Amino acid sequence: MVGKSCVVVLIGKATASSTWVKYEIEKGWNDGKGVFGIYIHNINCPRNGRCTKGANPFDSFTLSDGRKLSSVVRCYDPKSNDAYNEIARKIDSWVETAIADRE
């Protein structure tokens, strides 16, 4: 993450239980980077079709003031009929928003 200003978490069925994802979220947050999530359950999987919506991985973190990280980190849920294009159109602004949220 050196030289990066934002962490984008793609939230799938198993994301919230991944040790590596939890590490990256914690590292990015503690380093002052922008952080946000994108639910990817509405993107077609070539092996399984559509996936089940995963749990919010930011729910497992508690801030020093007692709030859940999920209460301050935005998660976007692209529409099922055009998820790919919605992500492509909006990801730049989502990154900028996450960075601004940390400033």
C-alpha positions in Angstrom: 0.0 0.0 0.0 3.0 2.3 0.0 2.3 5.3 -2.1 -1.4 4.6 -2.2 -4.0 6.9 -0.7 -7.1 4.6 -0.6 -8.0 1.1 0.1 -10.9 -0.4 -1.9 -12.4 -3.5 -0.5 -14.4 -5.7 -2.9 -17.0 -7.3 -0.6 -18.0 -10.8 -1.6 -19.4 -13.8 0.2 -16.2 -14.6 2.2 -14.6 -11.2 2.4 -15.6 -10.4 6.0 -13.9 -13.7 7.3 -10.6 -13.2 5.4 -7.6 -12.6 7.7 -5.8 -10.8 4.9 -8.7 -8.5 4.1 -9.0 -7.6 7.8 -5.2 -6.9 7.9 -5.5 -4.6 4.9 -8.5 -2.7 6.3 -6.8 -2.2 9.6 -3.5 -1.2 8.1 -5.1 1.2 5.6 -7.3 2.8 8.3 -4.4 3.1 10.8 -2.2 4.7 8.1 -4.9 7.3 7.5 -5.8 6.2 4.0 -9.3 6.5 2.6 -11.2 3.2 2.9 -14.4 2.1 1.3 -16.2 -1.1 0.1 -18.0 -2.2 -3.0 -20.4 -5.1 -2.8 -19.8 -7.4 -5.8 -22.7 -9.9 -5.4 -24.4 -8.4 -8.5 -21.4 -9.1 -10.7 -21.7 -12.3 -12.7 -19.3 -15.1 -11.7 -18.2 -17.3 -14.6 -18.3 -20.4 -12.3 -21.3 -19.7 -10.0 -23.5 -17.1 -11.6 -24.5 -14.5 -9.1 -23.1 -14.6 -5.6 -24.7 -14.2 -2.2 -24.2 -10.7 -0.7 -21.4 -10.8 1.8 -21.3 -9.4 5.3 -19.9 -5.9 5.9 -16.2 -6.5 6.8 -16.0 -3.1 8.6 -18.5 -4.4 11.2 -15.7 -6.3 12.9 -13.7 -3.2 13.8 -14.4 -0.9 16.7 -13.0 2.7 16.8 -11.5 4.2 20.0 -14.8 6.0 20.6 -16.8 2.8 20.6 -18.4 3.2 17.1 -18.1 0.4 14.6 -15.9 1.2 11.6 -18.9 0.4 9.4 -20.6 3.5 10.7 -18.0 5.7 9.1 -16.8 3.8 6.1 -19.0 3.9 3.1 -20.0 0.7 1.2 -21.5 0.9 -2.2 -24.0 -1.7 -3.6 -24.1 -1.3 -7.5 -27.4 -2.1 -9.1 -27.8 -5.6 -10.4 -28.9 -4.6 -13.9 -25.7 -2.7 -14.7 -23.2 -3.3 -11.9 -20.0 -3.4 -14.0 -20.8 -0.1 -15.7 -21.9 1.6 -12.5 -18.6 0.7 -10.8 -16.7 1.9 -13.9 -18.6 5.2 -13.9 -18.4 5.9 -10.2 -15.2 4.4 -8.8 -13.1 7.5 -9.3 -15.6 9.6 -7.3 -15.9 6.9 -4.6 -12.1 7.0 -4.2 -12.1 10.8 -3.9 -14.9 10.7 -1.4 -13.1 8.1 0.8 -9.9 10.2 0.7 -11.9 13.4 1.6 -13.7 11.6 4.4 -10.3 10.9 6.1 -9.1 14.5 5.7 
